[in-house]
Amino acid sequence: MEKRLIAIFIGLIIGLAGLGGPAWGADFKTAIIYDLGGKFDRSFNEAAYRGAEMFRQETGISYRDFEPTNEAQFEQALRRFARRGNDLVIAVGISYAVPMRNVAREFVDQRFVVIDARVDAPNVQSILFKEHEGSYLVGILAAMSSKSGTIGFIGGMDIPLIRRFALGYREGARSVTPGIKILENMVGTTGAAWNDPIKGGELARSQYSRGADVIFSAAGPTGLGVIQAARDEGRLAIGVDSNQNHIQPGYVLTSMLKRVDLAVYRALMSALNGSWTPGIEVLGLAEGGVDYALDEHNAALISEEMRAAVEAAKAAIISGQVVVRDAMAGPGGTEH
């Protein structure tokens, strides 16, 4: 239905353009700057890339992008694309918070989008996600799949955002098995933690050796090491951000989907059609911003009982019957 509506919308716009107006998007320019790990990280960045590609394929409008190799390049890249007069510049990742604040103040007429960071500025749209809601769902699946009564969590950089994943996962698992044992590790305290699959694999093997039979990693490309360890040890892993079920079919229980692709696509379309606005946008289960992945690669691992349980939890969260605690919420319940 969503694709059909998009097609109708595009057809109407193109038809109007054919009535003597300029070609739709002929002068529209946009740029995307990825987080560390590159756009083909099979996780967070690649989701952003897919959203940009969906926009390009449906509109015929190309975009520029940049893959930084260190955080010192973040602000440089933002400033460079702003100087080129792009209609919209998108930065992907929480580490862009400070660079975005700096550059947005300098280029007040430039429109920006930052994903995973909150930047309060009149020319910036911040897109955030309720990762704890999606993590709750995969926590249910982990607990229902576990035969040992022990599961694991491996986070990338030790920051509040990743603790949000961890808390949601714990709450989901304990809603099924209150006494379940949950092993937790963080990979590091710097940006390098997102791109260290060797360390991810080492931590996973350690958790498997201590009895965990399912591990959820929220660590970007580092999580690829966790998935490989699951394959090597004959256990299960849970992917993150993109659908990673296909990476090691039969060893990836599910993936916690974070629809960065949808966020990027919507931001680009709104800038193109004139409906873009600055401010804070938060995407949870109700908005289709997070979910769990079920496809031909993991269907044999998800029983009907498991699917019914997770779908019931999903409906309860959307309705407000179940409220998943947010590790990034302050005493008043607002994000800080």
N, C-alpha and C positions, 0 to 999 in steps of 0.2 A: 504494500500500500504506500509506504513512504517513497519507494523508488518511482511508483506511478505518479504520485503527486509532484515529485521533483521534475519528472519528464514533462508533465503538463505545464508546470511553471516555466521551464526552460523554453518549451515550444511557444508559449504565449509571448515571452520576452523577445524571442527571435522573430516571431511574426510581427510584433510591433516595430522592431528594428527595420524590418523589410518594408515598412510603409513610408520610407523616406528618411528615417533617422539614421544616425551613425551606427556602425557595426557594434554589437553589444560587446563591451569589454575590450574594445580595440586599444584603449589607452590605459587599461588597468594593469598595474604593476604590483607585485607582491614578492616577499622574501621570507624564508624560514631559516632559523638558526637552531640547530639541534644541540642536545646536551652531549656530554662526553660519551664515547662509545660508538658514535657514528649512526647514520640513518639505517643501516642494515644490521642493527643489533638484535633483531628478532624479538624485540621487547618494546620498551617505551618509545624510543626514537622512531622505530620502524612503524609504529602505529601512527605517529604524526605524519610520516612520509606517505602512508597509505591514504590518509585524509587529504593531503595535498594532491596526490595522484588522482583521487576520485574527483576532486574539483577540476583538475586539468582535463581529464577525460570527458567530463560532462559539459564543460564550457569551452574547451579548446584554448584556454588561457594558460600559458606557461608561467613558471615561477622560478626564482633564483633561490638557491639554498647554500648553506655553509655548514661544514662539519668541523668544529673546533677540536684541537688536540690538547688544549689546556684551558683552565678557567681565565687566564689572563687575556684570552682572545674574545671573551664574551662581550665586554663593553666595547672593544674595538669593532667587532662585527656589527653590533647594534648601531653604533655611530656611523659606520660606513654605509649601511643600508638606508639609514635615515637621511643621509646627505644625498642619496641617489633619488630621493623623491618617490619612494614606493607608496602606494595607497594604503598598504597594511604591512607591518613587519611583525612576524610571529617568533617568539622565543620559547623554547621548549625545555622546561625544567625549573626546579625550585632554586637552583643556584643563580638564576638570572634576576632574583629579586633586587639586589643592590644595583647591579649594572642597569637594569631597566629603570629604576628610580632616577638614577643619574642622567641617563640619556633622554628620558621622557621630559625632564625639566629643561633640558637644553633645546629639544626640538618640539616645541609646544604645538605645532601644527601637524605633526606626524602622528598617525594612528598606530598603536601598538597592541599586541595581544601577548600575554605571558601565561603559560600553562604551569600549574602547580605552585605558583607564588602569588601572594597578595600584594599588589601595588596600588595604592590609593592615589590616583592622578586623573585629571580630567581628559586625558588622551590615551588612557590605558584600560583595556578590558582584561581582567584577571579571571581565568577559568580554573576552578578547583573541583575536586572530586570527593565524594564520600567513600573513600577507600575502605573504611571500617565496615560499611554495609556489605560490600562485595566479599570482604575477608570473612565476615560472619558466615556467609553461605558456604565458602570452601572449607571453613572450620567444621561445619556440620558434616560435610562429605568426608573430611579427614577422619573425624571421630567414628563415623559409621563404617569406614573402611578398615580402621585399625584393628588388628587382631592381638597386638601386644599390649594395648592400653597406654602406649607412649607414642606421641607424635612430635614433630619438630617445626621450628620456625627459624629461618635465616634471613636477616635483614642486611641491606647494603650498608650505606652510611648511617651511623647512629644519630638520627635526627628525629624530631617530633613526628614528621610525616610518616616515617617507617614504623615508629611506635604505634601510630594509628592502625596500620595494617596488623601489627602484632596483637593489639588489644581486641580488635574485631574478630580475629582468628581464634583467640582464646575463648571469647564469649560464645562464638558459634559452636566450638568443640564442646565446651562445658554445658551448653544447653542440651546436648545429647548425652554426654557422660560427665557428670559433675566432678568425678574424681580423676579424670584423665590426666596423665603426666605430660607436660609440654616442655620440651627442651628448647632453649632460645639462644641464639648467637647473633652478634652483629659483626660484619666483616671488617669495618674500620671507622675512622672518624674524619676521613678526607674524601675528596671526590674520587680518588683511586679505588675506593670500595665498590664503585659501580661497575668496574671493568676488570675484575680479577677472578675469572672462572676457576683458576687453579685453587685459590683460597676457598672459593665457594665449595668446590669438590671436597677439599680436605675437611671443612667443617661438616659437610653432609655425611661423609664417611664416619666421622667421629660420632655424630648423632645416631647414625644407623647402628654403630657398634654398641651404643648404650641403650638400644632397644627400640628406637623410633622406627616405625615402618612406613610413615608418610611424612614428608617434609614440604612445607610451603616456603618458597623463597620470594622475598620482595627486594630484589637486588639488581634489577636490570640485567645486563649481559653476564654478570657474575653468576646469576642463577642458572646459566647454561651448564656450569660445572656441577651444580646440584642435580640437574636432570641427568647428566652423564653418570654421576655417582649412583643415582637410582637404578639406572640400567646396569651398571657394573655389579651392584649389590643385590639385584633382583628385588628391589623395594619400589616405593612409589614417591613421586615428586608432584608438586602442584606449581604450575607456571603462573606468570604474572603479566599484566598489562596487555600484551597481545595474546592471541590464542596460540599456545605453545604445545598443544596436544600432539601435533604431528612430529615433533622433534625426536621423540623416542616413543612411538606408539606402543601402548600396553604398559608403559612405565610412568606416564603422566596421567594422574588421576583426573585432573581437570585444570583449568587455568582461570585465575581471577581476572576477568576482563575489565580493563580501564579504557573507556572509549575515547582515547586521545584522538583517534582518527575522526570520530564524529565531531569532536570539539573543533579541530582544525578546519574540517569541511564547512561546518556551520559558520565559523568566524569569517572564512573567505567568502562564502555566499552572501552573508549579511553585509560585508563591506562592498561587495559588487552591486547588490540590489538596493543599497541605500538605507538599510535598516540597522546597521551596526551602531552600537552604543557602548560607551565606556562603563566601567563599574565591575561588580563582582558577580560572577555566575557560578553556581555550585550544582554539580551534576551527581545525583545519587541513583538508587534503583528506580525511583519514580520517574526520573528524567531519562532513563536509559543510559546513564553515564557509567554504571558498573554492572557486572553480572558474573555468571560462571559460564564456562564453555562446555557444551555437550555436542559431540559430532561423531563421525564414524571411527575416529581414532581412539575414543575413550568410552564408547557406548557399552562395551562389554564389561567395563569396570563400574558402571553406575547402575545399580539395581533399580527396579521400579519403586521399592521402598525408599531408597535414597533419594530418587528423583522427586517422589511425593513429599518427602520431608523438606527438601530444600525449596521446592516450589511453595509449600505452605509457609515457610519462613519468609520467603521473598514477598509473598502477599501480605503477611503480617507486618513486615517492615514498611512496605509502601502505604498500608492503611494507617500506620501509626500505633498499631496494637503492640508491636515490639519496637523498642528504641535501643539501638546499639550505641554503647558509650563511645565517645570520641576522645581519643587521647590528646587531641589538640584543642579541646574546648576548655575554656576557663570556668571559674565558679558559676558564672551566669549563663553558661551553656553556649557562649559565643566563641568562635575561633580566635586564637591569638597568635 
